[in-house]
């Protein structure tokens, strides 16, 4: 009972203690099991106009586009550049889609299901689909029936595993193009809306007509800035800072890095050449005499022996004279030859026969219409089709295994037979051995040890006669440094390193690369120092303009101005506000405006132009003849606005609120 009473007496304290314990438990559970909540934010590849792009969504889109490229190109051996292109294209599509959706939502614009159906399988199929050969019929034209049947098959699916896998691939392909049609049509709707809004009115038409009609003749003299020595003017740091403030918006930047790098080429050593030559020497006698050439060749050669028939056009150039020499026969062998870093020798397996180089085929389709496939060269066909096709006769049929079944072909026509030869080629390209790799790698590593900062690295490289390559404006999502293969890791390093730091050794294709980080630019704007040279040039020209104006102060005639400037008087037959160029002086809008504004027969004050300082003397008015036609003027002006709606779409993307985290996933 005493214990119970003590509990009652300390009840408030116990409640507080239990409350704190429960809070700690809840927070602990949230912070641990809920860590996925925080991780989810780190799993976003980006955020576009408030729409998150999750990593899985981004990867799925990449896989989808990769499948589309495979179907479109018939290839699957995509290189590093192609994968980078796919990544960038996928991201750009997300940007395009989400920025357009956000804008469409603001103005209440959308695409209905009926519109999309009409664009895909209706009477007015979108041009994107019309350009896909996968949807062409036998007449070579877009077929709505093929598309309808495809969609129906995709929706129905199949119990057969292989057929269902093919349908899934077809679905991936179709869904990509359906989405592409939707995005494209949304943009078309938007640009069409803007085109109706961006129309010239009557006041625009009248102003444009007057600007073109009213003109004046003029004489002028101009002193170029370059004729004034830099030593005659003074530019202060304050002048440059003032210009920087005026132009600052032009200097917006994405965080970027600049590096310099040197490359150590991974090339074979003398020992590697000797090893390759000795290997062929050790096999030479066996190659000449063995009855199982394919075993010797396919075990040791870079060129497999598959019994192919070489013509004079397809045989390797170094063996052409040997293979097609008069009297060449089976068993003849070359000596070991060396060309393009490759040791090779050849043996004739069969000679003195002829075969056609090309054949026209037709695919025989059971319970359907046969399909004429056209002409093929031997190298265009798989071996199991090429051999019977080129060895047969016109009108003959042959059947080959294809996939899970068989396919029958008919030889429609066959090319003229040409001499052929079967060659076994034992070739070994000289490549760097593991020992050579190690030596070159260690040389690069030692170079870093001896030169562990950017300045030392560059100085030592130049002293050693190595090329130091600068690379500027690397952003966090840059896929490749210049032309260096597999160089994305260098970009990642550059965004983790400190300015002046030297990297470890990177393997980039056939080169070991060492980089030094020379610039870190993380500000919203390019720094004053980064643009000082161009600002100094502008500030110097401004100072020269004031210098020339001071020299011309009080001048009362064009001739006097010409004498002071040391320049000739030139003339402009006619200038109007519709012109963009002032005679031979080029783009000088300030001078054109001054000439029209000052009226007839007047001498101007010195005018600061783009290329120099001008003094102009206008002559009589030089107006053009013409009759004002409001509709014609409005049509001409509206045609000039035609590009603006498309520029607006680019502007939407440029001004969109985008967080790009792709660098964390590349």
Order of alpha helices (4+ residues) and beta strands (2+ residues): alpha-alpha-alpha-beta-beta-alpha-alpha-alpha-alpha-alpha-alpha-alpha-beta-alpha-beta-alpha-alpha-alpha-beta-beta-beta-beta-alpha-beta-beta-beta-alpha-alpha-beta-alpha-beta-beta-alpha-alpha-beta-alpha-beta-beta-alpha-alpha-beta
